[in-house]
Amino acid sequence: MSSSKYKLLDTLSFHDFDENSELIPLMTTEDEEIIKKESLPESLPILSLRNTVLFPGVVIPITASRDKSIKLINDANKGLKVIGVVSQIDGNVENPTFKDIHKIGTIARILKVLKMPDGNITVIIQGKKRFEIQNLVSESPYMTAKIKDVKEVVPNDKNVEFKAVIESIKDLSLEIIKQSPNIPSEASFAIKNIESNSFLVNFVSSNMNISVSEKQKILEINNLHQRALLTLKHMNVELQRLELKNDIQSKVQNDMNQQQREYFLHQQMKTIQEELGGISYEEEIDEMKKRADVKPWDDITKIHFDKEIGKLQRMNPQVAEYSIQRNYLDLLLDLPWNKFSKDKLDLNRAQRILNRDHFGLDEVKKRIIEYLAVLKIRNDMKSPILCLHGPPGVGKTSLGKSIAEALGREYVRISLGGLRDEAEIRGHRKTYIGAMPGRILQSLKKAGTSNPVFVLDEIDKLSYSNQGDPSSAMLEVLDPEQNSEFYDNFLEIGYDLSKVMFVATSNNINSIQPALLDRMEIINVNGYTTEEKIQIGKKYLLPKQLKEHGLSSKDLKISNPQLEKIIEGYTRESGVRGLEKQIAKVVRYAAKNIAMESKYDVKVLNDGIIEVLGTPKLERNRYENNNIAGVVTGLAWTRVGGDILFIESILSKGKGTLNITGNLGKVMKESATIAMEYIKANSDNFGIENHVFKNYNFHIHVPEGATPKDGPSAGITMLTSLVSLITQRKVKKSIAMTGEITLRGKVLPVGGIKEKILAAKRAKIKEIVLSVINKRDIDEINPQYLKGLKFHYVSDMSDVINIAITNSKVPNAKAL
């Protein structure tokens, strides 16, 4: 073989030699048969490669820089020129040992060794056949291992699928060569001239643009058919990547050409317009003046317009400021100056619309009707600025649309969640390139009137940054004394917002800036009770979903008990978004059966709900018996409604310490401490001996420790639990309580009474103990929700103990 140098071409590496070199012929089927019959030596020196895999029949150059590798190559080159080549598991290992190499590799023949000036050597090797390392013989001066042959499973000639895979590999190889500008077109001739199927797979696998680990996986597959399929899979990915790359390059080139074309056209247009003297721009300005003549502007706005259009006339139409000035004048002309929708003052009609679209929400509806009533008497009244505060999903945003329809006004909405740039509210100064008005004026321009119902959604989620504070910018918008002259930086003159009815929505008023909160009328939109959700589901959500899915009320009926089962078992929320999603699932189930002409139960029964929605995801607490001392039922409020909780207490021999567990907050822990101290101070009233507090430890626990709990509502429940525990007396059956206690034993009122009452009903509670001051809350609740409940109004803990604890001892009562 001549001493000419070898070059490795790019993707699908084909080896090219100088004219004077001796070419290495491609491996044929006959060559493979000869190699298969050759017997393997018992052991071979093992050369580990960092970042490539050698396949049988493939010729690759390798640069060796490690001392062991250089010695191995020199020794082998003096002998039979045969070595074992394996890949490293981790290419970053500098001195690999036996555990750092793959155990399946390729026997290689050294074709040529070239010594480099830096002391390294480059060796040209050709793979012959695969082998597997059995065990290590030695590691010095280089690795030597015992090997065994790896038999290849070759499909028979009649395997049509295998032939199709081979043809696909050839076709994809030619397509990849065609798509790759770095691969010479001559490479396609080499692919076409490969006769051996095995060599074709090895040759393509060796040169694919995939990781070493993926190549090693291909090498280790014994079945040629499976190896070809995996190779074909990688080739498809590579071809898609090349096509996407070429498409992107083509698009970029086309875009560049288009930009150049537009630039030349723009230059030509500029020259033509200069020759014509700007006639088209003058006509545009004349059209603006005609529109301005019919605008109901005051004198200040009219003078301002004349001044600004004069600036436009003096500008060169080709400068960037011209388009900004024109956009500014367009805004002046497009804003609905003194244009108002005529209010529909039919109070009965407004009430019907509000009741049609929303269930409950009586306080909001009452406020809207009051506003209409005053407007009917005095039509120049400033619009109220409302803030609907409540949990997600209760209908705050959609209520704005109903208010607009009830009033006969246009409806606009902007979402303020995450807004952090003051310019979004006040606009940019028009000295900046790309300046725009704020979203307030943009929305009014879209509405076409100056008195729409304007919903400011998620006002509590305004944030601030170095671009300014949008909350502060909203102060002017929502101040009735200032918004008649709202100043937008882009508009540069005042605009009257006093007739706009702003309706803000929020989930957490604590995050609203106090000055901004003070400008709004807060209306609390409470979460819905289970009973209310049933009515909403039946009257609003089910008909809505049936209509959206093309069904009628004859196709599906869901009874009240089933709606309650969906609410209790599959949703836990204050609103009804989750309920609507679950109802939609049931409706889709019906739609599928109708479309497939399958039988189904029009009236969804118990098993039907589980079949459609799966096993219930949620389980509410239920009342337990009163046979255990120290277990008392309390009432709690959560963001998804009311619930019951159990206060448990036990005692053990000790020195009078009080332990409190259950993931409780600071307030609940303080309530437990107050309850304990109150009992100690009034032990004689409860018939408790003082030695109990010295000889026993007390432990109060609230189950479901994974759920954080806090608030004052459990004060009287904890005290009752401790008295029951120490006296070993039963708590009255089916009774629950809620209230805060003081060190003097006073029972203070708590909130969330409506939700707690409904939770008690669901849990089969019969009697409820609460502060006498909370009677006012009971009076505001629909009497329908109070049926079957007996209320005890108390002002002192002695009243609570007398009502809640019986004289009967619990079974197996302990003597203290």
N, C-alpha and C positions, 0 to 999 in steps of 0.2 A: 504494500500500500504506500502511496506517495506521502510526502510530508506536508501536503497542503493543509491550510486551516479550515475548520468547520464553522459554519454559522448556523445559529438557531433562529428560524423565522418566527414571526409572531403567532397568534392564535392558530390552532391546528398545525403545530410545529412540523414543517417538512424540512428536511435537512438538505442544504444546498452546498455543493462543493465547487472549488475552482475548476477550471477547464482541464487542468493537468491531473486532477485527483481521480481516484478510482471510485466510482459510485457504488453505494451499497444497495443491492436490489431489494425490492419489497418482498416480504415473506409470502410464500405461496402455500397452497394446501399440501403440496408434496414436501416442502420444507418442514411443515408442522408434523407430518407423519414420521419423518426421519428423526426429528427431535424427540417425539414421543417414545420412540424405540430406544433412544440412548439411555443407558443406565446412569443413575446419579452416583456421585461419590458419597461415601459415608459421612464426610464432614467437609465444610467449606469455611474459608475466612468470610466474616460477615462485615460488609460495609454499610453503615447507617447513613441515610440521607435526611437532611433537615426539613426541606420544604418541597419535596416532590415524590412521586411514586413511579417506579419503573414497571412497565408492562411488557409481556413477552412480545418479541419482534420489533419493539420500538427502540430507536437509537436516540440517545440523549447525551449531551456533554455535561460533565460534573467538574466543578472546581473544588479541589481538596486543600484545606488549610490546616486541619488538625494533624498532629504528628502521627497518631496511630493510623489515620486514613492514608497518609502519604506513604508510610512504610508498607501498609497492606497492598496498596496499588503497585508499588515498586517490586515487592516480592512476587506478587501474582503475575506481573508483566514479564518477569524473568522465567516464570514457569509455564503452566498450562493456560494462563490468561483467563481463568474462570474464577468468579467470585460470587458470593451470595449478597444480594442487595435488598435491604429492608428500609422502611421508613420509621423515623422516630415518632413516638406518641406525642411528644411535646418538642417542637423544633427549637425552643429556647434553651434546652439542656445542652450545655457545652461539651461535657464528657459523658455520653450516654453509657449506661450499663445494660445488662441483660433485661432488667425490668422496664427499661425506658424505650424498648423497640417493639414493633409489631412482630408477631411470630410467623406471619405469612409474607413472603417476598418473592423475588424473581431471580433465578440464576442468570448471570450476565457474562458476556464475553468482552474482554478489553480489546478495542479496535485500535486505539491510538492513545499515546501519552505525550503531552506537551508540557515542558517545564517553563514556568513563568519567571520573569525577572525578580519578582518579590519573594521567591522561594516556594510559592504554591505551585500545584500542578493541575492541569486540566486534562481529564481523561474522557475519551469517547467510548461509551459502552453500548452494547445491544442486548436487550432482554431475550432470553431463550425460552424458559419455561418456569412455571411457578413451583415453589417448594414450601415446606413447613418446617420450622425449627422444632426439634424434639427436646434437646437439652444443650446446655452450654458445656463446651469442652475446656476452653480456657479464655481468659480475658487479656492475656499478655503474650506477645507485645500488642496484639489486637484480638478482637473477638473471633473465636472459632467455635462452630457449633455442629452437632450432628443434625442431619436433615432427613426428610422423607419426601417422596413425591406427592403432589396434589393432583388427583385425577380430575379431569374436566368432563362434565356430562354434556355431550353434544346431541342436539335434536337430530332425528333422522331426516333424510332428504325429502320425505313426503309431508313434513310439518309445514302446512300452508301459513299458519300464523307466524312462525319463526321467519319464513321467507319474507313475509310482509314487513316484519320489524326491521330486517336487514335492509330492505329497499327503502324504508322510511329513514333509516340512519344515513344511507347514501344521499337521499334527496335533501335531508336537512343539512347535511355537511356541505353540499353544493350551495344551498341557500345562504348558509352562514358565511361561506367564502364570498358570495356575491354581496352580502350586506356589510362585510368588513373591509374597509378601504385599505387596511394595513396588511391584508393577506394577498399575495400575488395571485392573479387569475390562473397561473400555471398549476396552482395547488389542486385545482379541480381535476386535472388529468391524473394526478396521483391517486385521488379517491376512486376515480373510475377504473383504474388499473389494478386495484386491490382485488385479488381473487379469493383469498381466505376470509370466511365470515368471522372466525375467531380473531384474526389479525385486524380486521376492520374495526371490530368493537374495541380491541385493545388500543389501536392507533388513535381512534377518536377520543376514547376515555382519557388517554394520556395527555391530550392537548386541549381538553375542555377547560373553560375558565371556571373551575370549581375548587373547593378547598381540598387540602391533602387528605383530610379525614373522609370526605366523600369519595375521593379516588380510591382510598384504601378499602372502603366498603365494596366498591365495584370489583377490585382485584380479588377479594376474599370469597366472592360468590363462585361456587363450583359449576352451577348450571349455566351454560352459555346463553340459553334463552332468557333466563332471569337477568343475567348480566346485561344483555342487549336491551331489555325493557327499561332497566334503571338508567342506562346510558341515554336512551331515547327520551326519557323524562327530563333529564338535565339539559339535553339539547333543545327541547321545546322551550324551556325557561330561558336559555341563552338566546334563542332566536327572537323571543318576545322582547327581551331586553334590547337587542340590537335594533329591532324594528321601532321600538319606542324612542330610542336614542336618535335614530335617523329621522323619525317624524318630528322630534323636537328641533333638531338642527335645520330641517327643511322649513319648519314654521318660523324659526328665528330669522332665517335668510329671507323668507317671503315678507316678514314684518319689516325688515331693514329696507328691502326694495320698495315696499309700500310707503315707508316714511320718506325715502328719497324722492319718490314720485310726488308725494304730497308737498314736499318742500319746493320742488321745481314748479308745481302748479300754483302754489301760494305766491311764489315770486313773480310768476307770469300775471296772476290776478292783481297783485299789487301794482305792477307796471301799468296794466290796463286801466285800473281805477284811477291812478295818478293822471293818465292821459285824459280820462273822461271827466275828471274834476270831482269825483265822489258823489255822483248823482244819487246812487242807491241809498247811501247813508242819509242824505238830506230827506229823501222820501220817508225813511224810517223815523227820523226826528219829527217830521210833520205829522205822522200818524200818532206819535206820542202826544203831541200838543193837542190834537183833536180829542183824544181820550181824556186828557186833563181838563178840557173845557167843560165836560159834563160831570166831573167829580164833585161831590158835595163837601169840598174842603173849606176849612176856615181860612182867614187871610194869611195867617202865619205859614200854613202848609202850602198855600198857593204861591206865596213869595219864595218859599224854599225850593219848590219845584222849578220855578222859572230860573232861579239861580243855578240849580244843578244841571238843567238841560242846556243852559248857556255854556257851562263848562264842557258838556259833551260836544257841542257844535264847534268849539275851539280846538278839540283834540284831534290828533292824527288817528284815523281809524285802525292803523296797524300796531299801535302801541298796546301793551298789556292792560294799561289803566282804562282804555276805552271800553273793553268788555265788562270790567268791574262797574264802571259808571253806568253803562247801559243796563246791567243787571239791577243796579240800585234803583234806577228810574222805573224799571219794570215792576219792582216790588212796590214802590210808591203807588203805581197805577193799579196793581193787582189786589192790594189790601182792601178789605171791605169797609172803607171809611163810612161811618154812620149808616151802615146797612144792617138792618136787624130783621130777624125772623119774627113773624107775628105770633105772640103767645096764644095758645089755646087755653082759655080760662074756664073750661068746663070741669068743675071739680069732680063730678061723678064719673066722667070719662077718664080722668087722670087716675082716680081710685081703681077703676076697673083694670086699666092697663097695668098698674103696679101690682094688683092682686093676681092678674093673669100670669105675669112673668116670675113672681117671687112669692114663696110661701113664708108667712111670718113677717119678720123685719118690721114690726108695727111702728116702732119709734121712728125709723127712717121715713116710712110712708106718711106718718103723721106730720113730720116736719115739712115734707114736700107739699102736702095739701095746705098746711098753714101758709107757706110761702105763696102759693097760688091764690089763696084767699086774700092775703094782703095786697098782692099784685093786682087783683081784680078791683080792689078799692082804690089803690094808689099805684098807677102804672109807671111811675118814675122811680120806683124803689130800687136800691142797689141790691145786686144778687148776693145771696149768702155764700159763705165759703165753708163748706162742710168737709169733715174728715171722718170717713167711715173706718172705724178701728175694730179689728176682729181677727180671728184665726183664718188660715187659708181655706179656700173652698166654700165659704159661706155665701158667696154671691155679691161681694162688694163691687167688683169691676163691672159685672154684667148689670148691676143695679143702675149704674150711670147711664147705660143705653136706654133702659126703661124710663128713667127720669126724663131723658131727652125726648122720647116719644110722647110721654105724658104731657110735657110742656109744649110740644110741637116745635122743638128747636133742633138744630143740627147737632151732631155728636162727634166729638174729636177726643182722642186719647193719646197720651205719650207715656212711655214707661221710663221712670226715673231710676230704676234699679241699677246700681253700679255707675251712675253718671257722676263724673268727677271734674268736668271742665266747666267753668263758669260761662264760657262762651256758648255752650249748648243752650243756656237760658237767655243770656243777654246778646248773643251774637258777637261776631268779630268786627273790629274796626275796618272800614273798607279800604284803608291804606295797605292792607295785606293782600298778597296774591291769593286768590281762591277764597276771599272773604264771603261769609254767608250770614243771613239773619239768624237769630236764635230760634229754637224749636217752638216757642210760644207764637211768634208771628208767622212762622211757616205753617203751623197748624191752622191759624185763623185764615190765612190765605187759602188753604185747602178747603176750609169749611165754607167760605164765601159769605159769612155773616159775622157781626161783631158781638153777638150774644149767644154763642153755642153753649151746650153743656160740655165742659172741658174736664176730662178725667185725668188727674195726676196720679198715675198708678205707682204703688210702692214708694211713697214719699219718704218713708222711714229708712230707705236703703240708699239715700243720697250719700255720697262720700266726698272727700276733698283731696286735692293734690296741689302740686306747685303751679297748676293752671288756675287756681282759684278755688273758692268755696261755693258750690251751687246752692247750698242751703241759704247762704246769705243773699244770693241773687234772688231767691224765691221770696224773700221778705217783702220786696217791693211788689211782686206779682200778687201776693195774697193779702196785701194791706188795703182794705177798702178806702182808706184815706189817701193812699198814694197811687193806686193802680189806675186812676183816671188819667195819669200822665206817665205811663210806663215808658222807660227810656231803653231802647235797644241800641247797642253800639253801632250796628250796621245802619239802622234807620236814621239815627241822629236827631230825631224829633220825637215828641211824646205821642203815645198812642193810648186811647181810652180802653181799658180792660174792665171798667166798673160794671158793665152789663153782662160780662161773662160769668156764668155760674160754674165756679170751680168746685169739683168734687174730688178730694184726695182720698187715697186708700192707704192703710198701713196695717202691719201685723204687730208692731211693737212701738208704742208711742214714746217709750223711754229713750229711744235712739234718735228722736226728733229734737232739733235745736229748740230750746225753751222759747226763744223769741218767735220762732216760726209756729210752734205749737199754740202760742197765745193768740195768734191771728186766726185760728181755725175753730170752728164749732165742732167739738168731738161728739160723735154719735157712736156708741158701742153697738157692734153687731155681734151678738153672742152666737156661740155654736148651737147647732140644732140638737134637740133631744131625740131619743130613739123614736118616740111617737111622731115627732115632726118629720123626721127622716122618712118614716113609712109613708106619710102623706105626700112628701115631696117625690119620693120614688114612684108612687102610684099615679099622682096627678101630673107630674112634670117629666121626670126622667124616663120612665118606661114609654110613654107616648112619643117622646122625642127620639129615643133609640129605635123604636118601631118604624117611625117615619124615615129616619136616616138609613135604615137597612131595607126599606121597601116592603115592610110588613104592615099588617093591620092588627087591630085589637083582637080580631077573631083568631089570629095565628098564635098568640101567646098570651097567657094570663098568669100573673104572679100574685098570689094571695098575700094579705097582710102578715100572717104568720111566717110565710116564706121570706118576705122582705125583711122582717125582723131577724130571721135566721141569717140572712146575708149580712145585715148590718152588724149583728153581734159576733158572727163567726168569721167574717172575712174583711171587715174594715175596722179601723180604730182611728177616728178623725173627728174634728169638730164640724167640718163641712160635709159636702156630699160628692166630692170628686171621685173618691174611691168607690163609693156606692154606684155612681154612674158607670164606672169601668166594669164593675161586676155585673151590673144589669146588661151592659153591652155584650159581655161574654155569653150570658143566657140567650140574648136575642140572636147572636151569631150562631149559637147552637141550633136554634129553631130555623134560622135561615138556611143553614147547611142541610138540615133534614128535609126542608121543603124543596130545595134545589135538587137533592138526590132522590126525592120521592120516597123517603124513608118514613116509617111510622114513628111518631113521638107523642108525648103527652102534652096537650095544649095547656093544661093546668099543671104547672110545675109542682111536683110533690117532694116529700122529704128526700127520697132516694135520688130524684132528678137533680136537686140542687147539688148534692155531693157528686153525682156523676159529671155534672158540667163544671163545677168550680173546684172539685177536689175536697179533700178532708178539711174541715174548718181550721183556719190558721190561728184563731184567737179564742181564749176562754176567759170569761169574766168570773170574778170571785162570787161564791155563793155562801149564804149564811150556814154556819155549822151549829151543832147543838150547844147547850149550856151546861154540860156535865163536867167541864174542866174549870177549876178555879183559876182566875187570872187571865182568861181569854175573853176579850170584849170586842164588839164590832164597832168600828169607827167609820166615818164618812169622809171621803177625800175628793178634792177637785183636781182634775188634770187638764192638760190642754186639749184633750180629745173628749172631755165630758167628765161626769162624775163616776165614782167607783167606791166600793167598800174596801176597808182594810182591817186586818185583825191585829190587835195589840195583845201580845202574849207576855206573861211574866212568870218567873219561877223563883224559888228561893233555895238556898243551899247553906250548909253549915259554914260559918265564916265570922267576919268581924264587922258586918254592917256596911259593906261597900255596895255601890250601885253601878252596875254595868249596863250599857245601852248599845245595842247593835241593830243592824238592818239598813246600813247606808243612809243614816239620818243626817239632816243638816243641823246647823247650829241652833236654830229656833226650836226644833223638836227636842234636841238634847236639853235645852233650857227648860222646856215644858216638863220633861221627865224629872229634872232636878227639883223644880217647883212643886210637882205633885208629891215627891218623896218627903220634902221638907214640910209640906202642909200636913201630911199624915202624921209625921212625928210630933208636930206642934199640937195636933188635935186628936191624938191617939185615944184619949179617954172617951171622946165622943163616939169613936168607932169600936170601942171595946177591945182595944189592942194593948197588950202589955208591953212595957218599955224594953224588957229583956230581948224581945224579938229583934230590935234594931241593933243590938250589940252582938247577938249570937248567930245571925243569919246574913248572908249576902243576897242581894236582890238583882235580878237580871231582867231587863225589859227588851223585847225583840219585836221588830215589825217585819214579817215575812217578805219574800221577794227582794232579797238583799242586793240583787244586781240593779235594781231600780232606785235611783236617788229620790229621797223624800225630804220635804221640809215644809214648814208652815206651822202656825199656832193651833190649827183646828183639832189636833189630837190631844190637847191638854186634858180635858175632862175624861177622855177615854183612857188615858194612861193612869190617871188618879183612880178611876173606877176599877181598872185592872189590878192595881196594887192592893186596894181595899179588899177586893174579892179574893186575891191570893192569900193575904195575911189572915183574913177571917175564915177562909175556906168556905165561903158562902156562894151559892149559885147566882149568876146574873140572870135577869129576867129573860124569858124566851123571846126571840124575834124582835129584839130591841137594838137600836143603833144610836149613836150620838155624835155631836160635833160641837166644838166650842173651845174658847181659850180660857185659861184660868190665871188667877193672880195669887200672890202669896196669902192674901186675905180670904181666899176661897171664892172670890167673885167669878161669875161666868160671863165672859165677854162675847160679843157677836163676832161671827166670821163671815166670809163671802162664799160665793158659788153655791148658794142654797138650792137654787132651782135644779142644778145639775146633780147635787147630792141627793135631793128628794127622789129624782127619777132613778138614780142608781140604787137607792134603797128599795124602790118598788120592784126593780128587776131582780134584786136579790131576795125577794119574798120577805122583806122586813115589814113588821106590823106597827111598831111604835118608834118614834124618833124623839130624842131629847136635844134641845137646843136653847140658846139664850132667849130670854123674853124679848130682847131688842130685835131679834131676827123674825119676830112675828110680822113685821112690816114686809119682809121679803115673801113670806108665805101668802100674805094677802094679795100680792101681785101675780101669783102663779095661777094659771088656769085651773079652776076647781076640778076639772076632769082628771088632772094629774094627781090630785090629792085623795082621790077615792081609795078607801081601804087602809088609810094611814091615820094613826092617832098621834097627836103632837103634844109633847110636854114642854112647856116654856118655864125655864128656871132662871134664877138670878144668883143662886149660891150653890156651892158643892154639896152642902148637906141635902138640898133638894134632889140633886142628881143621885146621890147614894140611896136615899129613901125610895126613889122611883125605880132605879135600875137593879139594885141588889135585893134579893129575897132573903128570908130568914132561914131557908133550907140550906143544909150543908150539901156539898158535892159528894158523890160516891167516893168511898175510901179517903175521906177527909183526914188530913194530918193534924196531929195535936202539937201545937207550938208552945 
